[in-house]
């Protein structure tokens, strides 16, 4: 990994540690938070779809959903199209948790950015934004460029 990529990964890992610590205080594990993120993003999602997105099995999905429902972070509704299926929705409590995590991350990044003057912050933010957009587009497309590189290196 190139040096910038190495440092981006390391900084993100430290931010995740802080967020995980904060979530743990709220009684939420990282797998539960990942699950919640998917439920918030895809309102009314089926558990089978969450399994595909997160790469987890049905039993794990069921356990996580039951814990989150019991804690009041998600609610289930029967599907009108398939009465055997339940659709999952985030509750307001889940939205508050998202804001809590984001707030902690923002404080951490504000602290890190305090090392820069305003001009440096603008330049860095502009470059980082370009990298983020490239990353997001690659991800949405299913990582075709990276898959090709991996294939060529085999």
The 8 nearest C-alpha neighbors of each residue, nearest first, counted from 0:
[[1, 5, 4, 2, 3, 6, 8, 7],
 [0, 2, 4, 3, 5, 6, 7, 8],
 [1, 3, 5, 4, 6, 0, 7, 8],
 [4, 2, 6, 5, 1, 7, 0, 8],
 [5, 3, 7, 1, 6, 2, 0, 8],
 [4, 6, 2, 8, 3, 7, 0, 1],
 [7, 5, 9, 3, 8, 4, 10, 2],
 [6, 8, 4, 10, 9, 5, 11, 3],
 [9, 7, 11, 5, 6, 10, 12, 4],
 [8, 10, 6, 12, 11, 7, 5, 13],
 [11, 9, 13, 7, 12, 8, 6, 14],
 [12, 10, 14, 8, 13, 9, 15, 7],
 [13, 11, 15, 9, 10, 14, 8, 16],
 [14, 12, 16, 10, 15, 11, 9, 17],
 [13, 15, 11, 17, 16, 12, 18, 104],
 [16, 14, 18, 12, 13, 17, 19, 11],
 [17, 15, 13, 19, 14, 18, 20, 12],
 [16, 18, 20, 14, 15, 19, 21, 13],
 [17, 19, 15, 21, 20, 16, 100, 22],
 [20, 18, 22, 16, 21, 17, 15, 23],
 [19, 21, 23, 17, 18, 22, 16, 24],
 [20, 22, 18, 24, 19, 23, 17, 25],
 [21, 23, 25, 19, 27, 24, 20, 18],
 [24, 22, 26, 20, 27, 25, 21, 28],
 [23, 25, 21, 22, 26, 20, 27, 19],
 [24, 26, 22, 23, 27, 21, 96, 28],
 [27, 25, 23, 24, 22, 28, 70, 21],
 [28, 26, 23, 22, 25, 31, 32, 29],
 [29, 27, 31, 30, 23, 32, 22, 26],
 [28, 30, 32, 31, 33, 19, 27, 22],
 [31, 29, 33, 32, 28, 34, 63, 27],
 [32, 30, 34, 28, 29, 33, 63, 35],
 [31, 33, 35, 29, 34, 30, 36, 28],
 [34, 32, 36, 30, 35, 31, 29, 37],
 [33, 35, 31, 32, 37, 36, 30, 38],
 [36, 34, 32, 38, 37, 33, 39, 31],
 [35, 37, 33, 39, 34, 38, 32, 40],
 [36, 38, 40, 34, 35, 39, 41, 33],
 [39, 37, 35, 41, 40, 36, 42, 88],
 [40, 38, 36, 37, 89, 41, 42, 35],
 [39, 41, 37, 38, 42, 36, 35, 44],
 [42, 40, 38, 44, 39, 37, 43, 88],
 [43, 41, 88, 44, 39, 38, 40, 87],
 [42, 44, 86, 87, 88, 41, 45, 38],
 [43, 45, 86, 87, 42, 41, 38, 46],
 [44, 46, 86, 48, 47, 85, 87, 49],
 [47, 45, 49, 48, 50, 60, 44, 86],
 [46, 48, 50, 49, 45, 51, 57, 60],
 [49, 47, 51, 50, 46, 45, 52, 44],
 [48, 50, 46, 52, 51, 47, 53, 45],
 [51, 49, 55, 47, 48, 53, 54, 52],
 [52, 50, 54, 48, 49, 53, 47, 55],
 [51, 53, 49, 50, 54, 48, 37, 55],
 [54, 52, 50, 55, 51, 49, 34, 33],
 [53, 55, 51, 50, 52, 56, 49, 48],
 [56, 54, 50, 53, 59, 60, 57, 51],
 [55, 57, 59, 58, 50, 60, 54, 51],
 [56, 58, 60, 59, 61, 50, 55, 47],
 [59, 57, 61, 60, 56, 62, 55, 63],
 [60, 58, 62, 61, 56, 57, 63, 55],
 [61, 59, 57, 63, 58, 62, 64, 56],
 [60, 62, 58, 64, 59, 63, 65, 57],
 [63, 61, 59, 65, 64, 60, 58, 66],
 [62, 64, 66, 60, 65, 61, 31, 67],
 [63, 65, 61, 67, 66, 62, 68, 60],
 [64, 66, 68, 62, 63, 67, 69, 61],
 [67, 65, 69, 63, 68, 64, 70, 62],
 [68, 66, 70, 64, 72, 69, 65, 73],
 [67, 69, 73, 71, 65, 70, 66, 72],
 [68, 70, 66, 67, 71, 65, 72, 73],
 [71, 69, 67, 68, 72, 66, 73, 65],
 [70, 72, 68, 69, 73, 67, 92, 90],
 [73, 71, 93, 67, 90, 92, 68, 70],
 [74, 72, 89, 68, 90, 88, 71, 67],
 [73, 75, 88, 87, 68, 89, 90, 76],
 [76, 74, 87, 86, 85, 88, 77, 73],
 [75, 77, 86, 85, 78, 87, 74, 88],
 [78, 76, 85, 82, 86, 84, 79, 75],
 [77, 79, 81, 80, 82, 85, 84, 86],
 [78, 80, 81, 82, 77, 84, 76, 85],
 [79, 81, 78, 82, 84, 77, 83, 85],
 [82, 80, 78, 83, 84, 79, 77, 85],
 [81, 83, 78, 84, 77, 79, 80, 85],
 [84, 82, 81, 85, 77, 78, 80, 79],
 [85, 83, 82, 81, 78, 77, 86, 45],
 [86, 84, 77, 76, 78, 75, 45, 87],
 [85, 87, 43, 45, 76, 44, 75, 78],
 [86, 88, 75, 43, 44, 74, 45, 38],
 [87, 89, 43, 74, 42, 73, 38, 75],
 [90, 88, 73, 39, 93, 72, 38, 74],
 [89, 91, 92, 73, 93, 72, 88, 74],
 [92, 90, 94, 93, 95, 89, 72, 96],
 [91, 93, 95, 90, 94, 72, 96, 71],
 [94, 92, 72, 96, 90, 91, 95, 89],
 [93, 95, 91, 97, 96, 92, 98, 90],
 [96, 94, 98, 92, 93, 97, 99, 91],
 [95, 97, 99, 93, 94, 98, 100, 92],
 [98, 96, 94, 100, 95, 99, 101, 93],
 [99, 97, 101, 95, 96, 100, 102, 94],
 [98, 100, 96, 102, 97, 101, 95, 103],
 [101, 99, 97, 103, 102, 98, 18, 96],
 [100, 102, 98, 104, 99, 103, 105, 97],
 [103, 101, 105, 99, 100, 104, 98, 106],
 [102, 104, 106, 100, 105, 101, 107, 99],
 [105, 103, 107, 101, 106, 102, 108, 100],
 [106, 104, 102, 108, 107, 103, 109, 101],
 [105, 107, 109, 103, 104, 108, 110, 102],
 [106, 108, 104, 110, 105, 109, 103, 111],
 [107, 109, 111, 105, 110, 106, 112, 104],
 [110, 108, 112, 106, 111, 107, 105, 113],
 [109, 111, 107, 108, 113, 112, 106, 114],
 [112, 110, 108, 113, 109, 114, 107, 115],
 [113, 111, 109, 114, 110, 115, 108, 120],
 [112, 114, 110, 115, 111, 109, 116, 108],
 [113, 115, 112, 111, 116, 110, 120, 109],
 [116, 114, 113, 112, 119, 120, 117, 118],
 [115, 117, 119, 118, 120, 114, 113, 112],
 [118, 116, 120, 119, 121, 115, 122, 113],
 [119, 117, 121, 120, 116, 122, 115, 123],
 [118, 120, 122, 116, 121, 117, 115, 123],
 [119, 121, 117, 123, 118, 122, 115, 124],
 [122, 120, 124, 118, 119, 123, 125, 117],
 [123, 121, 119, 125, 124, 120, 126, 118],
 [122, 124, 120, 126, 125, 121, 127, 119],
 [125, 123, 127, 121, 126, 122, 120, 128],
 [124, 126, 128, 122, 123, 127, 121, 129],
 [127, 125, 123, 129, 128, 124, 122, 130],
 [126, 128, 124, 130, 129, 125, 123, 131],
 [127, 129, 131, 125, 126, 130, 124, 132],
 [130, 128, 126, 132, 127, 131, 133, 125],
 [129, 131, 127, 133, 128, 132, 134, 126],
 [130, 132, 134, 128, 133, 129, 135, 127],
 [133, 131, 135, 129, 134, 130, 136, 128],
 [132, 134, 130, 136, 131, 135, 137, 129],
 [133, 135, 131, 137, 132, 136, 130, 138],
 [136, 134, 132, 138, 137, 133, 131, 139],
 [135, 137, 139, 133, 138, 134, 132, 140],
 [138, 136, 142, 134, 140, 135, 139, 133],
 [137, 139, 135, 141, 142, 140, 136, 134],
 [140, 138, 136, 141, 137, 135, 142, 134],
 [139, 141, 137, 138, 142, 136, 143, 135],
 [140, 142, 138, 139, 143, 137, 146, 136],
 [143, 141, 137, 138, 145, 144, 140, 146],
 [144, 142, 146, 145, 141, 147, 140, 137],
 [145, 143, 147, 146, 142, 148, 137, 149],
 [144, 146, 148, 147, 142, 143, 149, 137],
 [147, 145, 143, 149, 148, 144, 142, 150],
 [146, 148, 150, 144, 145, 149, 151, 143],
 [149, 147, 145, 151, 150, 146, 152, 144],
 [148, 150, 146, 152, 147, 151, 145, 153],
 [149, 151, 147, 148, 153, 152, 146, 145],
 [152, 150, 148, 149, 153, 147, 146, 145],
 [153, 151, 149, 150, 148, 147, 146, 145],
 [152, 150, 151, 149, 148, 147, 146, 145]]
